Amino acid sequence: MKQLLYTLMLLLFVKAIPLAAQNKISPEQKMIMEYYNLLYKQKDSLEADKVKARLLKKFPKGRFARRLASEGISQLQGEAYMTAAEQFRSDFPIEEWYKNPDDQGFIFVNFYRGYSNTLWRTKQYDKLVELMPEMEFNMLVDLYRHGPMFLIMKAPIDPKEYVDVSRKIIDVMYAKKDIVVDMYSSGKTQNGQAQSEQMYYYLAVETEVLQRSERYQEAVECMEKIPAEVRCGFYPQGNQAYVISLEKLGRHNEAVRALESSAGTGLMTSELYTMLKRHYGSLAAKPAATFDEYFNSLKLPVYLDNIKNEMARGMVNEPYNAFTMPDIDGGEVRSASFSEDDIVVIDFWATWCAPCIAALEGMQMAVDKFHSDKNVKFFFVCTQDTPNKERVKDVWKRKNLHDMLVLFDTGGQHANVYKSMFKGTSAIPQKVILKNGRIRYRAEGYSGSPSQLMDEMVAVIELLKEE
């Protein structure tokens, strides 16, 4: 094991040296190789310590000292960590590495990710803003994803508390989006086309942060950094924030265009869907005979093709075990009562499952669409979860859900029906669609778009109706 460790450590220090130059290894490299040879191969820790001391004295700002310092910082906490982190920035400026990179940029990646996330977590925003210009694009992405993006999507915290620093992270990211820095091998830079496209998603997320902070002009400016032809193709809540901000600024016609673009990409929230319905209802001259026709006419052909292809991949034709489950109202649902013409949509979810709860918004849209169709039935099976009516009702109230009947899975682990339909997994959310005593469709997970989930359900149901 020690021999292997010696070899790995040695490789870390020589792997970037070109073959033609390996006879010209620097004095520091020679001492580093000597140190690891003594420590791991010859197992002479006393002599190794002497070499280490000479190394640090002769090359106090060298590769070895830098690596040693970064490893030491990771062992510290609290004020000791903050002091050591600032000392590292002073002793080993990343600007110098950018000018003369080596193969150990990963040391800076680890340091800046750890330090910036600590500053975010401890709300030392002034220090964080000072740090950000030193960070390359992917370090900033990591900070944004674990900071503002996590909070706006997952935490019930007013974004006004962090909007200023969130906007500054985005601004620095945007300024650096066009250049990729290789932090793991050569340190070279290249064109960042992929990063530029990745940036669009974070701009859409930031639009929601700004809109919910009532900074509507900034929200619109942020979203409009995304090219118009793809602007509404990344994040449903960002699309909603953009439309709301345009309306707040009195730019109604642009808000309508953004609504229609969101419908085209399939990235609508239930609120946007309602707004689009309201817009259709307000028109004296209708663009289509019904709202559904109007809504469908807005969808891009490539989006519709993707939905159809994806649904086709999920279609199956398998038997299922008959079941009886209690419902939240004190009754029960028996599969034996389904008729041949019934199309039965079952959503397996749990009160502890965040993606399951997020997906309920899209399922509500599907329920509303088929509300008057007596042959399409929806059931929401609370599985792998202790039956708790009050907890379920809290979710329904918080999400403003209605006409969605909850059933409770059976058995000791409250998962008997789930296990009978999904072998070898416990993942949720899961959906099945039944017809004529067979499972005809199954799908796992949630894409994040309520209207896309509705479109998926509609596509499968319509395929089954056509049979």
C-alpha positions in Angstrom: 0.0 0.0 0.0 2.8 2.4 0.9 4.6 1.6 -2.4 1.4 2.4 -4.2 1.0 5.7 -2.3 4.6 6.6 -3.1 4.0 6.0 -6.8 0.8 8.0 -6.9 2.3 11.0 -5.0 5.3 10.9 -7.4 3.0 10.9 -10.4 1.1 14.0 -9.1 4.3 16.0 -9.3 5.8 14.7 -12.6 2.8 13.8 -14.8 2.7 17.1 -16.5 6.4 17.2 -17.4 6.8 16.6 -21.2 8.9 13.5 -22.1 11.5 15.7 -23.8 12.0 17.7 -20.6 12.1 14.9 -18.1 15.9 15.1 -18.1 15.6 18.7 -17.1 13.5 18.3 -13.9 13.6 21.4 -11.8 15.5 21.5 -8.5 12.3 21.6 -6.6 10.9 18.6 -8.4 14.1 16.7 -7.7 13.8 17.4 -4.0 10.1 16.5 -4.0 10.9 13.2 -5.6 13.7 12.7 -3.0 11.2 13.4 -0.2 8.6 10.9 -1.3 11.3 8.3 -2.0 12.6 8.6 1.5 9.1 8.7 3.1 7.3 5.9 1.3 9.9 3.8 -0.4 12.8 3.8 2.0 10.5 4.4 5.0 13.0 6.9 6.5 10.8 9.5 8.0 13.7 11.3 9.8 15.6 11.9 6.6 12.3 12.7 4.8 11.6 15.4 7.4 15.0 17.0 6.8 14.4 17.1 3.0 10.9 18.6 3.7 12.4 21.3 5.9 15.0 22.2 3.2 12.2 22.2 0.6 10.1 24.7 2.5 13.1 26.9 3.2 14.4 26.9 -0.3 11.0 27.1 -2.1 8.6 28.8 0.4 6.1 29.6 -2.3 6.7 26.5 -4.5 4.5 23.6 -5.5 5.2 21.6 -2.4 4.6 24.4 0.0 1.3 25.3 -1.8 0.0 21.7 -1.7 1.1 21.3 2.0 -0.7 24.6 2.9 -3.9 23.6 1.2 -4.0 20.2 2.9 -3.5 21.9 6.2 -6.3 24.3 5.7 -8.8 21.5 5.1 -8.1 20.2 8.6 -9.1 23.5 10.3 -12.4 25.0 11.5 -13.7 28.3 12.7 -11.5 31.3 13.1 -8.3 29.1 12.5 -9.7 28.1 9.1 -10.5 31.7 8.1 -7.1 32.9 9.1 -5.3 30.1 7.3 -7.4 30.6 4.2 -6.5 34.3 4.0 -2.8 33.4 4.5 -3.1 31.0 1.6 -4.5 33.6 -0.7 -1.6 35.9 0.3 1.1 33.3 0.0 -0.1 31.7 -3.2 -2.0 34.2 -5.3 -4.1 32.5 -8.0 -3.3 35.4 -10.3 0.3 34.1 -10.4 -1.0 30.6 -11.3 -3.1 32.0 -14.1 0.0 33.6 -15.6 2.2 30.6 -15.2 -0.1 27.6 -14.7 1.0 24.1 -13.8 -0.8 20.8 -13.4 -1.9 21.5 -9.9 -4.8 23.9 -10.5 -7.0 21.4 -8.7 -5.5 22.7 -5.4 -7.0 26.1 -6.1 -10.3 24.6 -7.2 -10.6 22.8 -3.9 -9.5 25.8 -1.9 -11.8 28.3 -3.5 -14.8 26.1 -3.5 -14.4 25.3 0.2 -13.6 28.9 1.2 -16.3 30.6 -0.9 -19.0 28.2 0.4 -17.8 28.8 4.0 -18.1 32.6 3.4 -21.6 32.1 1.9 -22.7 29.9 4.8 -21.5 32.3 7.4 -23.0 35.3 5.5 -19.6 37.1 5.1 -20.8 38.6 1.9 -18.3 41.4 1.7 -15.4 39.0 1.9 -17.2 36.8 -0.6 -17.6 39.6 -3.1 -13.8 40.4 -2.7 -13.0 36.7 -3.4 -15.2 36.2 -6.5 -13.0 38.0 -9.1 -10.2 35.4 -8.3 -12.5 32.4 -9.1 -12.9 30.9 -12.5 -16.3 30.1 -14.0 -16.8 26.6 -12.7 -15.8 27.6 -9.1 -18.5 30.3 -9.3 -21.1 27.8 -10.7 -20.4 25.6 -7.7 -20.9 28.6 -5.3 -24.2 29.7 -7.1 -25.6 26.2 -7.2 -24.9 25.5 -3.5 -25.9 29.1 -2.5 -28.6 31.2 -4.1 -29.9 28.5 -6.5 -30.4 26.0 -3.6 -32.3 28.6 -1.5 -34.6 29.9 -4.3 -35.6 26.3 -5.2 -35.6 24.6 -1.8 -35.7 27.0 1.2 -38.6 29.1 2.5 -36.2 32.1 2.8 -37.1 35.6 1.4 -34.6 36.1 -1.5 -34.4 39.8 -0.5 -31.9 38.5 2.2 -29.4 37.4 -0.4 -30.4 39.0 -3.7 -27.5 41.5 -3.7 -24.7 38.9 -3.4 -26.6 36.5 -5.7 -26.7 39.2 -8.4 -22.9 39.8 -8.0 -22.1 36.1 -8.3 -24.1 36.0 -11.6 -22.4 39.2 -12.9 -19.0 37.7 -12.3 -20.0 34.4 -13.8 -21.4 36.2 -16.9 -18.1 38.1 -17.3 -16.1 34.9 -17.3 -18.5 32.7 -19.3 -16.6 32.8 -22.6 -13.3 31.5 -21.3 -12.6 27.9 -20.1 -9.6 27.5 -17.8 -8.2 23.9 -17.6 -7.7 23.7 -13.8 -6.8 20.0 -13.9 -4.0 19.5 -16.4 -2.4 22.3 -18.4 -3.9 25.5 -17.1 -4.6 26.6 -20.7 -7.6 28.6 -21.7 -9.9 28.0 -24.6 -13.2 29.3 -26.0 -16.1 28.7 -23.6 -19.1 28.1 -25.9 -20.5 25.3 -23.7 -20.1 27.5 -20.6 -21.9 30.4 -22.4 -24.9 28.1 -23.1 -24.7 26.7 -19.5 -24.9 30.3 -18.3 -28.4 30.7 -19.8 -29.9 28.4 -17.2 -28.4 30.3 -14.3 -29.6 33.6 -15.7 -33.1 32.2 -15.8 -32.8 31.1 -12.1 -31.5 34.5 -11.2 -34.5 36.1 -12.9 -36.6 34.3 -10.3 -34.4 35.6 -7.4 -34.7 39.2 -8.7 -38.5 39.0 -9.4 -39.3 37.6 -6.0 -37.2 40.4 -4.5 -39.4 42.9 -6.4 -36.5 44.0 -8.6 -38.5 43.7 -11.8 -36.3 45.8 -14.1 -33.2 43.9 -13.1 -35.2 40.6 -13.6 -36.1 41.5 -17.1 -32.5 42.7 -17.9 -31.2 39.4 -16.5 -33.5 37.2 -18.6 -32.9 39.3 -21.7 -29.2 38.4 -21.6 -30.4 35.1 -23.0 -30.9 35.2 -26.8 -34.5 35.7 -27.7 -34.7 32.5 -29.8 -33.9 30.3 -26.8 -34.9 32.6 -23.9 -37.8 30.6 -22.5 -36.2 27.2 -22.9 -34.4 26.6 -19.6 -36.4 27.0 -16.3 -40.2 27.2 -15.9 -40.0 29.4 -12.7 -37.6 31.8 -14.6 -40.2 32.1 -17.4 -42.9 32.9 -14.8 -40.6 35.5 -13.2 -39.9 37.1 -16.5 -43.6 37.3 -17.5 -44.6 38.7 -14.0 -41.8 41.3 -14.2 -42.8 42.4 -17.7 -46.4 42.9 -16.5 -45.2 44.8 -13.5 -43.3 47.2 -15.8 -46.4 47.6 -18.0 -44.9 45.7 -21.0 -48.0 43.6 -21.5 -47.5 42.7 -25.2 -44.0 41.4 -24.4 -45.4 39.4 -21.5 -47.8 37.7 -23.8 -45.0 36.8 -26.2 -43.1 35.3 -23.3 -46.2 33.4 -22.2 -46.5 31.9 -25.7 -42.8 31.1 -25.9 -43.0 29.3 -22.6 -45.9 27.2 -24.0 -43.8 26.5 -27.1 -40.9 25.1 -25.1 -43.2 23.2 -22.6 -41.7 25.0 -19.7 -44.7 26.5 -18.0 -45.8 26.6 -14.4 -49.4 26.2 -13.5 -49.6 30.0 -12.9 -48.3 30.7 -16.4 -50.8 28.2 -17.8 -53.6 30.0 -15.9 -52.3 33.3 -17.2 -52.4 32.0 -20.8 -55.9 30.8 -20.4 -56.9 34.2 -19.0 -55.2 35.9 -22.0 -57.1 33.6 -24.5 -60.4 34.5 -22.7 -59.7 38.2 -23.0 -59.3 38.1 -26.8 -62.2 39.4 -28.8 -60.9 37.6 -31.9 -59.9 34.1 -30.9 -56.8 32.7 -32.6 -58.3 29.2 -32.3 -61.8 27.7 -31.7 -60.8 26.4 -28.2 -58.1 27.2 -25.7 -56.7 23.7 -26.1 -56.3 24.2 -29.8 -54.6 27.6 -29.2 -52.3 26.1 -26.5 -51.3 23.2 -28.8 -50.7 25.5 -31.7 -48.0 27.3 -29.7 -45.9 24.2 -29.0 -42.8 23.9 -31.1 -42.7 20.9 -33.4 -39.4 19.7 -32.0 -40.9 19.8 -28.5 -43.9 17.8 -29.6 -41.6 15.2 -31.3 -39.5 14.9 -28.2 -42.6 14.3 -26.0 -44.0 11.7 -28.4 -40.6 9.8 -28.6 -40.1 9.9 -24.9 -43.7 8.6 -24.2 -43.1 5.8 -26.8 -40.1 4.7 -24.8 -42.2 4.5 -21.6 -45.0 2.4 -23.1 -45.3 -1.2 -21.9 -47.9 -3.9 -21.9 -47.6 -5.9 -18.6 -50.0 -7.5 -16.2 -50.4 -6.2 -12.6 -51.6 -7.7 -9.4 -55.1 -6.7 -8.4 -55.1 -4.3 -5.5 -57.3 -2.6 -2.9 -56.2 0.6 -1.2 -57.8 2.8 1.4 -58.4 6.4 0.4 -57.9 9.5 2.5 -61.7 10.1 2.8 -62.3 6.7 4.5 -63.4 4.7 1.4 -61.3 2.3 -0.7 -60.4 1.9 -4.3 -60.4 -1.6 -5.9 -58.7 -2.3 -9.2 -61.4 -4.8 -9.9 -63.8 -1.9 -10.3 -62.0 -0.4 -13.3 -63.9 -0.9 -16.6 -62.3 -1.8 -20.0 -62.6 1.8 -21.1 -61.0 3.3 -18.0 -57.5 4.9 -18.3 -56.1 5.0 -14.8 -53.2 7.2 -13.9 -51.4 6.4 -10.6 -48.8 8.7 -9.1 -46.7 7.1 -6.4 -45.3 9.8 -4.1 -44.5 10.5 -0.4 -44.8 13.4 2.0 -41.0 13.3 2.6 -40.1 13.3 -1.2 -39.4 16.9 -2.5 -39.4 16.0 -6.2 -42.7 14.1 -5.7 -44.3 17.2 -4.2 -42.9 19.5 -6.8 -44.4 17.2 -9.5 -47.9 17.5 -8.1 -48.3 20.9 -9.7 -48.0 19.4 -13.2 -50.3 16.5 -12.2 -52.9 19.0 -11.0 -52.8 20.5 -14.5 -53.4 17.1 -16.0 -56.3 16.4 -13.6 -57.9 19.7 -14.6 -57.5 18.9 -18.3 -59.4 15.6 -17.9 -61.8 16.8 -15.2 -64.9 16.1 -17.2 -63.7 12.8 -18.8 -65.3 10.1 -16.7 -63.0 7.4 -18.2 -59.8 9.0 -17.1 -59.1 8.5 -13.4 -56.2 9.8 -11.3 -55.0 8.4 -8.0 -52.2 9.7 -5.8 -50.7 6.8 -3.8 -48.8 7.8 -0.7 -46.2 5.0 -0.6 -43.2 4.1 1.6 -44.6 6.6 4.1 -46.7 6.2 7.3 -50.3 7.0 6.5 -50.9 10.5 7.9 -54.0 12.4 6.7 -52.9 15.7 8.3 -49.5 15.7 6.7 -51.1 14.9 3.3 -53.7 17.7 3.8 -50.9 20.1 4.7 -49.2 19.4 1.3 -52.5 19.8 -0.5 -53.2 23.1 1.2 -49.7 24.4 0.6 -49.7 23.4 -3.1 -53.3 24.5 -3.6 -54.3 21.1 -4.9 -57.9 19.9 -5.5 -59.8 17.0 -7.0 -56.8 14.7 -6.5 -57.8 11.6 -4.5 -55.0 10.3 -2.2 -54.7 6.5 -1.5 -52.5 4.9 1.1 -50.2 2.0 0.1 -50.6 -1.2 2.1 -48.4 -3.7 4.0 -45.8 -3.5 6.7 -43.6 -1.0 4.8 -46.6 0.8 3.3 -45.3 -0.2 -0.2 -47.1 -3.5 -1.2 -48.7 -2.1 -4.3 -45.6 -0.1 -5.2 -43.4 -3.2 -5.0 -45.9 -5.2 -7.0 -45.5 -2.7 -9.9 -41.8 -1.7 -9.6 -39.3 -4.5 -9.2 -35.8 -3.8 -7.9 -36.2 -0.1 -7.1 -37.6 2.1 -4.4 -37.3 5.4 -6.3 -40.1 7.9 -6.4 -41.9 9.7 -7.9 -43.1 6.9 -10.2 -46.1 6.9 -12.4 -48.1 4.1 -14.1 -51.0 4.3 -16.4 -53.3 1.3 -16.5 -55.8 0.2 -19.1 -57.9 -3.0 -19.5 -56.1 -4.8 -16.7 -52.6 -4.0 -18.0 -49.8 -1.5 -17.2 -49.4 0.5 -20.4 -47.0 3.2 -19.3 -44.5 3.7 -16.5 -42.1 6.6 -15.8 -39.7 7.6 -13.0 -38.6 11.0 -11.8 -39.6 14.6 -12.6 -38.1 16.9 -15.2 -39.0 20.1 -13.3 -41.6 21.5 -15.7 -45.2 21.3 -14.6 -46.6 21.8 -18.1 -44.2 19.3 -19.6 -45.4 16.7 -17.1 -49.0 17.5 -18.1 -48.1 17.2 -21.8 -46.5 13.8 -21.1 -49.7 12.5 -19.3 -51.9 13.9 -22.1 -49.8 12.3 -24.8 -50.0 8.8 -23.2 -53.7 9.1 -22.5 -54.5 10.2 -26.0 -52.4 7.3 -27.5 -54.4 4.9 -25.3 -57.7 6.5 -26.3 -56.8 6.0 -30.0 -56.3 2.3 -29.6 
